[in-house]
Amino acid sequence: MMHNDMFGNTMWAGHWLWMLVMAIVVVVPVWRICQRVGYPGWMGILVLIPVVNLVLLYFIAFADWPNDRNKSGDA
């Protein structure tokens, strides 16, 4: 039997606000990390895509960072 309650088939509006806040909480630090290691900041948005976020994590962890290459060339 179907229930005709207030939240039937619709998403609660606060849910979308909560998802936006959580996305900002996750994307902003990853954006800054990407910038600090020498990659474009927009790569931080990739953390929102499932599986791609894991690839991004491993890429940042094991790739040669452009900022490290620049510092080693200065010395």
Backbone torsions as a table, in degrees:
resi	resn	phi	psi	omega
1	MET	NA	142.4	178.6
2	MET	-90.2	140.8	177.4
3	HIS	-103.9	132.8	178.4
4	ASN	-95.9	69.9	178.1
5	ASP	-98.8	174.9	-174.0
6	MET	-64.3	-29.9	-176.0
7	PHE	-102.5	18.3	-175.8
8	GLY	-30.8	-94.7	-176.1
9	ASN	-106.8	10.4	-177.4
10	THR	-104.5	153.2	175.2
11	MET	-84.5	143.0	176.7
12	TRP	-67.8	132.4	-176.2
13	ALA	-59.5	-34.1	178.8
14	GLY	-64.5	-25.3	177.7
15	HIS	-60.8	-46.2	-179.1
16	TRP	-67.1	-36.1	176.4
17	LEU	-65.8	-42.6	178.5
18	TRP	-63.1	-42.3	178.3
19	MET	-63.5	-38.0	177.6
20	LEU	-64.9	-44.1	178.3
21	VAL	-62.2	-45.0	-179.8
22	MET	-65.6	-36.6	177.1
23	ALA	-63.6	-41.3	178.4
24	ILE	-65.6	-42.1	-179.9
25	VAL	-61.4	-32.0	-179.1
26	VAL	-87.7	-43.4	-173.3
27	VAL	-70.4	-41.2	-175.3
28	VAL	-58.7	-49.2	178.3
29	PRO	-64.6	-38.3	179.9
30	VAL	-67.9	-36.9	176.0
31	TRP	-58.3	-47.6	-179.6
32	ARG	-65.3	-39.3	178.3
33	ILE	-62.7	-45.5	179.1
34	CYS	-59.5	-42.0	178.9
35	GLN	-65.9	-41.3	-177.0
36	ARG	-68.4	-31.4	179.5
37	VAL	-87.3	-6.4	173.6
38	GLY	106.0	8.6	176.6
39	TYR	-100.9	160.2	179.7
40	PRO	-62.7	141.3	-178.0
41	GLY	-62.4	-30.3	-178.0
42	TRP	-60.9	-17.0	177.2
43	MET	-63.0	-19.8	177.7
44	GLY	-63.5	-25.7	178.5
45	ILE	-67.3	-25.9	-179.3
46	LEU	-63.0	-18.7	-179.9
47	VAL	-65.7	-15.9	179.9
48	LEU	-82.3	-11.8	-177.2
49	ILE	-96.7	121.1	179.6
50	PRO	-56.8	146.0	-177.9
51	VAL	71.5	-43.6	176.6
52	VAL	-63.3	-33.8	178.9
53	ASN	-63.4	-35.6	176.9
54	LEU	-69.8	-40.3	176.8
55	VAL	-62.1	-42.9	178.1
56	LEU	-62.0	-42.7	179.0
57	LEU	-59.5	-48.2	179.4
58	TYR	-68.1	-36.1	178.0
59	PHE	-61.6	-48.1	-179.9
60	ILE	-66.1	-36.7	-177.0
61	ALA	-69.8	-37.2	-170.9
62	PHE	-112.7	-8.3	179.6
63	ALA	-79.6	158.1	171.6
64	ASP	-75.3	124.4	-177.7
65	TRP	-80.3	134.3	178.3
66	PRO	-57.0	-36.2	179.8
67	ASN	-67.0	-34.1	176.4
68	ASP	-66.9	-39.6	178.4
69	ARG	-64.7	-38.5	179.8
70	ASN	-67.7	-39.6	-178.7
71	LYS	-70.0	-38.0	-178.9
72	SER	-71.0	-27.4	178.2
73	GLY	-76.5	-22.8	-179.5
74	ASP	-75.6	-29.8	-173.5
75	ALA	-78.6	NA	NA
